[in-house]
Amino acid sequence: MIDLLRANDPATGFPPSWYADTCALPAPRPPLDGDRQVDVAIIGAGFTGLNAALTLAEAGLKPLVIDARQAGWGASGRNGGQVCSGYNKSQRWLEQRLGADTARGLWDLCEAGKSRLRTQVATLAPDANYKSGIAHGSLTARDFEDEKRDADHLATAYGYTDLEVLNATDFQSVLRSPLYHGGTIDHGAGHIHPLRLVLALAQEAEAAGATIVENTEVTAIETGPHTRLTTPTGTVTAKHVIIAGNGYLRRLSWRYAARVMPVNSFIGATAPLGNRTGDVLGADIASADSSHVVNYLRLSEDGRLLFGGRANFSHRFPNDIGGKLHARIAEMFPQIADVPLDYTWGGTLGVTMTRLPWISRLAPDVYIAGGYSGHGVALSGMAGHAMAQAILGQSANFDLFAKIPSGTLPLGPYAQGPMLSLAMAWYAMRDRLGV
């Protein structure tokens, strides 16, 4: 089994990226040293774990956060920065399977997650630069009809009127690519510099009373009346545990590995476009599309195109990340095909069979969340908050999240290699055929 913590990234420090180069990166915090007994231990110092730690610390507890690398090192500090509405399935899909009330409750949780994130950016990390708007492009006429139905349903059943439907001509005036049959702009969604936010969350959690230890990998979990975590430099015994490592968790839990597949995604940052930014986007909004292997993009504060996609369903990064990304940029935006990429980087996220997160209990006092499938910027923080609330005796939000159907791989984690390869080939073929 490939060690995803070490397979693709430098042995120390943050992986190179435009995000890392535009942050004041902190020095590593000390690792765990010896044995500890705590009320709550949290594995993973990303959006999920740090939001849980902050909620618990603000309630007067002293959670211990354990990260195998550094706070914000994983997907929380490398992603596309898109703060999406809803889930990777439509509300109509959720209603058909879970009922209208549960689907509405899940929608409200995501809306609360977006609101929570906007408040955190405003109060803790204004340099994370929250900006409103995500365009979603329809690659086929059928996709566009689905977009319109979803927008109508959200307006009618949920009172959500922030989705603007645009025909092909109007959409191409915003996202200047000839590939789309129309689309929507979600004015209630947005985008941020994610690494700046996650670093600020770590500082705020510590100020509230949490402790973060870094470069400390949890290698085993023994559940019981008190759960025991084993690391190379000591053990942690805790009354409650939150596991929040997303794509890097499969070594710790068979049940998690049977539901959440690690998938690599890649981002490139072009050279600054200067006065050519309008050749790509007619507004300073983010964008994604209806392809199965999603293309996502936005402009950076210094006028670069940040373009992501071309997911890799093996566990190792390809040798030529930049070549594949640049080819896709040139296909979508031939008008900037001459602009080179200054940065390329990859990261590992968690994806489930349904592309919906798995949020559950492994034991009565052991909570786990992951598999956000590209919707993690808002959802992961709310999931961490909900798990912390459950520990504090307020389980309503966690119980709602736990109703989300995530699916199980037919052969558990043993099927991940073949399943990932087949999935990559299948989705790539569907994108080429437009089905």
C-alpha positions as CSV (number, residue, x, y, z in Angstrom):
1,M,0.0,0.0,0.0
2,I,1.5,3.3,-1.1
3,D,2.2,5.8,1.7
4,L,0.3,8.9,0.4
5,L,1.9,11.1,3.1
6,R,5.3,10.6,1.5
7,A,4.8,9.4,-2.1
8,N,4.5,12.7,-3.9
9,D,5.7,15.5,-1.7
10,P,8.9,16.8,-0.1
11,A,9.9,15.2,3.1
12,T,9.7,18.4,5.1
13,G,7.8,21.7,4.8
14,F,4.9,22.7,2.6
15,P,4.8,21.5,-1.0
16,P,5.7,24.2,-3.5
17,S,2.7,26.1,-4.9
18,W,1.5,29.6,-5.6
19,Y,-0.4,29.5,-2.4
20,A,2.7,28.6,-0.3
21,D,4.7,31.4,-2.1
22,T,2.1,34.0,-1.2
23,C,1.8,33.1,2.5
24,A,3.9,33.8,5.6
25,L,4.4,30.1,6.4
26,P,4.9,29.3,10.1
27,A,7.8,27.3,11.5
28,P,6.8,23.7,12.3
29,R,5.2,23.1,15.7
30,P,6.9,20.6,17.9
31,P,5.9,16.9,17.5
32,L,4.3,14.9,20.3
33,D,6.8,14.0,23.0
34,G,5.7,11.2,25.3
35,D,2.3,10.0,26.4
36,R,-0.7,12.2,26.9
37,Q,-4.2,11.9,28.3
38,V,-6.8,14.3,26.9
39,D,-10.5,14.8,26.7
40,V,-10.5,15.1,22.9
41,A,-7.9,14.2,20.3
42,I,-8.3,15.3,16.7
43,I,-6.3,13.6,13.9
44,G,-5.7,16.1,11.1
45,A,-5.2,19.9,11.1
46,G,-7.1,20.9,8.0
47,F,-10.5,22.6,7.7
48,T,-12.3,19.8,9.4
49,G,-10.0,19.2,12.3
50,L,-9.3,22.9,13.0
51,N,-13.0,23.8,13.0
52,A,-13.7,21.0,15.4
53,A,-10.8,22.2,17.6
54,L,-12.0,25.8,17.6
55,T,-15.6,24.8,18.5
56,L,-14.4,22.6,21.4
57,A,-11.8,25.2,22.7
58,E,-14.4,28.0,22.6
59,A,-16.6,25.7,24.7
60,G,-13.8,25.5,27.3
61,L,-12.2,22.1,26.4
62,K,-8.5,21.7,25.6
63,P,-8.4,19.5,22.4
64,L,-5.2,18.1,21.1
65,V,-4.8,18.2,17.3
66,I,-2.3,15.8,15.8
67,D,-1.0,16.2,12.3
68,A,1.3,13.9,10.4
69,R,2.8,16.9,8.6
70,Q,1.8,20.6,9.3
71,A,-1.5,22.4,9.8
72,G,-2.8,23.2,6.3
73,W,-0.3,20.9,4.6
74,G,-3.0,18.6,2.9
75,A,-5.9,19.4,0.7
76,S,-7.1,22.3,2.9
77,G,-4.1,24.3,1.9
78,R,-3.8,23.2,-1.8
79,N,-7.3,23.1,-3.2
80,G,-9.1,25.3,-5.8
81,G,-10.5,27.6,-3.1
82,Q,-14.1,27.3,-4.3
83,V,-16.7,27.8,-1.7
84,C,-19.6,25.9,-3.3
85,S,-23.3,25.7,-2.5
86,G,-24.8,22.4,-1.8
87,Y,-23.4,19.0,-2.6
88,N,-22.1,17.0,-5.5
89,K,-25.6,15.7,-6.1
90,S,-28.6,18.0,-6.7
91,Q,-31.2,18.7,-4.1
92,R,-33.7,16.9,-6.3
93,W,-31.5,13.8,-6.1
94,L,-31.2,14.0,-2.3
95,E,-35.0,14.5,-1.9
96,Q,-35.7,11.4,-3.9
97,R,-33.5,9.3,-1.7
98,L,-33.7,10.9,1.7
99,G,-37.0,12.8,1.7
100,A,-37.7,16.5,1.5
101,D,-37.1,17.3,5.1
102,T,-33.7,15.6,5.4
103,A,-32.6,17.1,2.0
104,R,-33.7,20.6,3.3
105,G,-31.8,20.1,6.5
106,L,-28.6,19.1,4.6
107,W,-29.0,22.2,2.3
108,D,-29.3,24.4,5.4
109,L,-26.1,22.9,6.9
110,C,-24.2,23.7,3.8
111,E,-25.6,27.3,3.8
112,A,-24.5,27.6,7.4
113,G,-21.1,26.3,6.4
114,K,-20.7,29.0,3.8
115,S,-21.8,31.6,6.3
116,R,-19.4,30.3,8.9
117,L,-16.5,30.4,6.4
118,R,-17.3,34.0,5.3
119,T,-17.3,35.1,8.9
120,Q,-14.0,33.4,9.5
121,V,-12.4,35.1,6.5
122,A,-13.8,38.5,7.6
123,T,-12.6,38.2,11.2
124,L,-9.6,35.9,11.1
125,A,-8.1,36.0,7.6
126,P,-9.2,39.0,5.6
127,D,-6.1,38.3,3.4
128,A,-7.9,35.1,2.2
129,N,-9.9,37.5,0.0
130,Y,-13.3,36.0,-0.1
131,K,-15.0,37.0,-3.4
132,S,-18.5,36.1,-4.5
133,G,-19.5,34.1,-7.5
134,I,-18.9,30.7,-9.1
135,A,-19.9,30.1,-12.7
136,H,-20.8,26.5,-13.7
137,G,-20.5,25.7,-17.4
138,S,-22.7,23.1,-19.2
139,L,-20.7,21.1,-21.7
140,T,-23.8,19.6,-23.4
141,A,-27.3,20.8,-24.1
142,R,-28.6,18.1,-21.7
143,D,-26.3,19.4,-18.9
144,F,-27.8,22.9,-19.5
145,E,-31.3,21.6,-19.2
146,D,-30.4,20.0,-15.9
147,E,-28.8,23.2,-14.7
148,K,-32.0,25.1,-15.4
149,R,-34.2,22.6,-13.7
150,D,-32.0,22.6,-10.6
151,A,-32.0,26.4,-10.5
152,D,-35.8,26.6,-10.8
153,H,-36.2,24.0,-8.1
154,L,-33.8,25.8,-5.7
155,A,-35.7,29.1,-6.3
156,T,-39.2,27.5,-5.9
157,A,-38.6,25.0,-3.1
158,Y,-35.8,26.5,-1.2
159,G,-36.1,30.3,-1.8
160,Y,-32.5,30.3,-3.1
161,T,-32.5,33.0,-5.8
162,D,-28.7,33.5,-6.1
163,L,-28.4,31.2,-9.2
164,E,-28.4,33.2,-12.4
165,V,-29.1,31.1,-15.6
166,L,-27.3,32.2,-18.7
167,N,-27.6,31.0,-22.3
168,A,-24.5,30.1,-24.3
169,T,-23.9,33.7,-25.6
170,D,-24.3,35.3,-22.2
171,F,-22.3,32.6,-20.5
172,Q,-19.4,33.0,-22.9
173,S,-19.3,36.7,-22.1
174,V,-18.4,35.7,-18.5
175,L,-16.3,32.5,-19.1
176,R,-14.7,33.2,-22.5
177,S,-14.4,29.6,-23.8
178,P,-16.3,28.2,-26.8
179,L,-16.9,24.9,-25.1
180,Y,-20.1,25.6,-23.2
181,H,-23.8,25.5,-24.0
182,G,-24.7,27.9,-21.3
183,G,-24.5,27.7,-17.5
184,T,-25.2,29.4,-14.2
185,I,-23.5,31.9,-11.9
186,D,-24.0,31.2,-8.2
187,H,-23.8,34.6,-6.6
188,G,-24.2,32.9,-3.2
189,A,-21.0,30.9,-3.6
190,G,-17.4,32.3,-3.8
191,H,-13.7,31.7,-3.7
192,I,-10.8,32.2,-1.4
193,H,-7.0,31.8,-0.8
194,P,-7.5,28.5,1.2
195,L,-4.0,28.3,2.7
196,R,-4.2,31.7,4.3
197,L,-7.5,30.7,5.9
198,V,-6.4,27.4,7.3
199,L,-3.2,28.9,8.8
200,A,-5.4,31.5,10.5
201,L,-7.7,28.9,11.8
202,A,-4.8,27.0,13.4
203,Q,-3.6,30.2,15.2
204,E,-7.2,31.0,16.4
205,A,-7.7,27.4,17.7
206,E,-4.5,27.7,19.7
207,A,-5.4,31.1,21.0
208,A,-8.7,29.6,22.2
209,G,-7.0,26.8,24.1
210,A,-6.3,24.0,21.6
211,T,-2.8,22.4,21.3
212,I,-1.4,21.4,17.9
213,V,1.4,18.9,17.5
214,E,2.9,18.4,14.0
215,N,5.0,15.9,12.2
216,T,3.4,13.3,14.3
217,E,1.8,10.4,12.4
218,V,-0.9,8.4,14.1
219,T,-0.1,4.8,13.1
220,A,-2.8,2.9,15.1
221,I,-6.1,3.4,16.8
222,E,-7.4,1.2,19.6
223,T,-11.0,1.9,20.6
224,G,-12.4,1.1,24.0
225,P,-13.8,3.0,27.0
226,H,-10.9,5.4,26.2
227,T,-9.4,5.4,22.7
228,R,-5.6,5.0,22.4
229,L,-3.7,6.6,19.5
230,T,-0.2,5.3,18.8
231,T,2.5,7.5,17.2
232,P,6.3,7.0,16.8
233,T,7.0,9.5,19.6
234,G,4.3,8.7,22.1
235,T,0.7,7.7,22.7
236,V,-2.5,9.7,23.3
237,T,-5.4,8.4,25.4
238,A,-8.6,10.3,24.8
239,K,-12.2,10.2,25.9
240,H,-13.3,11.4,22.4
241,V,-11.6,11.2,19.0
242,I,-12.2,13.0,15.8
243,I,-10.6,11.6,12.7
244,A,-10.2,14.2,10.0
245,G,-7.5,13.3,7.5
246,N,-9.6,12.9,4.4
247,G,-7.6,11.4,1.5
248,Y,-4.7,10.4,3.8
249,L,-6.6,8.2,6.2
250,R,-6.8,4.8,4.5
251,R,-4.1,3.2,6.6
252,L,-6.0,4.0,9.9
253,S,-9.5,2.6,9.3
254,W,-10.7,-0.3,7.1
255,R,-14.2,1.0,7.2
256,Y,-13.1,4.4,6.0
257,A,-10.9,2.9,3.2
258,A,-13.9,0.9,2.1
259,R,-15.8,4.1,1.5
260,V,-13.4,6.9,0.6
261,M,-10.9,6.6,-2.3
262,P,-7.9,8.9,-2.4
263,V,-7.7,10.8,-5.7
264,N,-5.1,13.3,-6.9
265,S,-6.0,16.6,-8.5
266,F,-3.7,19.2,-10.0
267,I,-3.5,22.9,-10.3
268,G,-1.4,25.2,-12.4
269,A,-0.8,28.9,-12.1
270,T,0.0,30.8,-15.3
271,A,2.3,33.8,-15.5
272,P,0.5,37.0,-14.7
273,L,-1.9,37.8,-17.5
274,G,-1.8,41.6,-17.0
275,N,-4.5,43.3,-19.1
276,R,-5.4,39.9,-20.7
277,T,-7.4,38.6,-17.7
278,G,-10.5,39.7,-19.5
279,D,-9.7,37.3,-22.3
280,V,-10.5,34.5,-19.9
281,L,-13.1,35.8,-17.4
282,G,-15.4,38.7,-17.7
283,A,-15.7,39.0,-13.9
284,D,-13.6,38.1,-11.0
285,I,-15.4,34.9,-10.2
286,A,-14.5,31.2,-10.0
287,S,-15.7,28.6,-12.5
288,A,-16.2,24.9,-12.7
289,D,-18.1,22.7,-15.3
290,S,-20.2,19.6,-15.8
291,S,-17.3,17.3,-16.9
292,H,-17.0,14.2,-14.8
293,V,-13.3,15.1,-14.2
294,V,-14.1,18.7,-13.4
295,N,-12.2,21.7,-14.8
296,Y,-12.1,24.5,-12.3
297,L,-10.4,27.9,-12.4
298,R,-10.3,31.4,-11.1
299,L,-8.0,34.4,-11.1
300,S,-5.4,35.1,-8.5
301,E,-4.9,38.4,-6.8
302,D,-1.9,39.0,-9.0
303,G,-3.7,38.3,-12.2
304,R,-2.7,34.7,-12.8
305,L,-5.1,32.0,-14.1
306,L,-5.3,29.3,-11.4
307,F,-6.5,26.2,-13.4
308,G,-7.2,22.9,-11.9
309,G,-8.4,19.4,-13.0
310,R,-7.1,16.5,-14.9
311,A,-7.5,14.2,-11.9
312,N,-5.1,11.2,-11.5
313,F,-6.8,8.1,-10.2
314,S,-3.5,6.4,-9.4
315,H,-1.8,7.1,-6.2
316,R,1.3,8.8,-7.7
317,F,1.5,12.2,-9.4
318,P,2.3,12.0,-13.1
319,N,5.7,13.1,-14.3
320,D,4.4,16.0,-16.4
321,I,1.7,17.8,-14.5
322,G,2.3,21.1,-16.3
323,G,2.1,19.6,-19.8
324,K,-1.3,18.1,-19.2
325,L,-2.7,21.2,-17.6
326,H,-1.4,23.5,-20.2
327,A,-2.9,21.4,-23.0
328,R,-6.3,21.6,-21.3
329,I,-6.0,25.4,-20.8
330,A,-5.1,25.8,-24.5
331,E,-8.1,23.7,-25.5
332,M,-10.5,25.8,-23.4
333,F,-8.8,29.2,-23.9
334,P,-6.8,29.2,-27.2
335,Q,-6.5,32.9,-26.8
336,I,-3.9,32.5,-24.0
337,A,-2.2,29.3,-25.3
338,D,1.0,31.2,-25.4
339,V,1.1,32.0,-21.7
340,P,3.3,29.6,-19.7
341,L,2.7,28.0,-16.3
342,D,4.8,29.4,-13.5
343,Y,3.6,26.9,-10.9
344,T,2.1,23.4,-10.9
345,W,1.2,21.3,-7.9
346,G,-1.0,18.4,-6.9
347,G,-2.8,17.2,-3.8
348,T,-4.8,14.2,-2.6
349,L,-8.5,14.5,-1.7
350,G,-11.1,11.9,-0.8
351,V,-13.9,10.8,-3.1
352,T,-16.8,8.4,-2.4
353,M,-18.9,6.3,-4.7
354,T,-21.7,8.8,-4.6
355,R,-19.4,11.8,-4.5
356,L,-21.0,12.8,-1.2
357,P,-19.1,13.0,2.1
358,W,-19.0,10.2,4.6
359,I,-19.5,11.5,8.2
360,S,-20.0,8.8,10.8
361,R,-19.0,7.1,14.0
362,L,-16.4,4.4,14.1
363,A,-17.2,3.8,17.8
364,P,-19.4,5.5,20.3
365,D,-16.9,8.2,21.0
366,V,-14.9,8.1,17.7
367,Y,-16.1,10.4,14.9
368,I,-14.8,10.5,11.3
369,A,-15.4,12.7,8.3
370,G,-14.0,12.8,4.8
371,G,-14.7,12.1,1.1
372,Y,-15.9,15.6,0.4
373,S,-15.3,14.9,-3.3
374,G,-14.3,18.5,-4.3
375,H,-16.9,20.3,-2.1
376,G,-14.8,20.4,1.0
377,V,-14.0,24.1,1.5
378,A,-17.4,24.9,3.1
379,L,-18.6,21.4,3.9
380,S,-15.5,20.2,5.8
381,G,-15.5,23.1,8.2
382,M,-19.2,22.5,9.0
383,A,-18.6,18.8,9.4
384,G,-15.8,19.5,11.9
385,H,-18.1,21.9,13.8
386,A,-20.9,19.3,13.8
387,M,-18.7,16.6,15.2
388,A,-17.5,18.9,18.0
389,Q,-21.1,19.8,18.7
390,A,-21.9,16.1,19.1
391,I,-19.1,15.7,21.6
392,L,-20.6,18.7,23.5
393,G,-24.0,17.0,23.6
394,Q,-25.6,18.7,20.6
395,S,-25.8,16.0,18.0
396,A,-28.6,17.2,15.7
397,N,-26.3,18.5,12.9
398,F,-24.0,15.5,13.1
399,D,-27.0,13.2,12.9
400,L,-28.2,14.9,9.8
401,F,-24.8,14.6,8.1
402,A,-24.7,10.9,9.1
403,K,-27.7,10.3,6.8
404,I,-25.8,11.2,3.7
405,P,-25.5,8.0,1.5
406,S,-21.8,7.6,0.6
407,G,-21.8,4.0,-0.7
408,T,-19.2,1.2,-0.2
409,L,-16.7,-0.2,-2.6
410,P,-17.7,-3.8,-3.5
411,L,-14.5,-5.3,-2.3
412,G,-13.6,-2.7,0.3
413,P,-10.2,-1.1,0.1
414,Y,-8.8,-4.0,-1.8
415,A,-10.7,-2.8,-4.9
416,Q,-9.3,0.7,-4.8
417,G,-6.5,0.2,-7.3
418,P,-8.7,-1.5,-10.0
419,M,-11.7,0.7,-9.2
420,L,-9.6,3.9,-9.5
421,S,-8.1,2.8,-12.9
422,L,-11.5,1.8,-14.2
423,A,-13.2,5.0,-13.0
424,M,-10.5,7.2,-14.6
425,A,-11.0,5.4,-18.0
426,W,-14.8,5.5,-17.7
427,Y,-15.1,9.1,-16.8
428,A,-12.5,10.2,-19.4
429,M,-14.4,8.4,-22.1
430,R,-17.7,9.9,-21.0
431,D,-16.2,13.4,-21.1
432,R,-14.8,12.8,-24.6
433,L,-18.2,11.5,-25.9
434,G,-20.1,14.2,-24.1
435,V,-22.4,11.8,-22.3
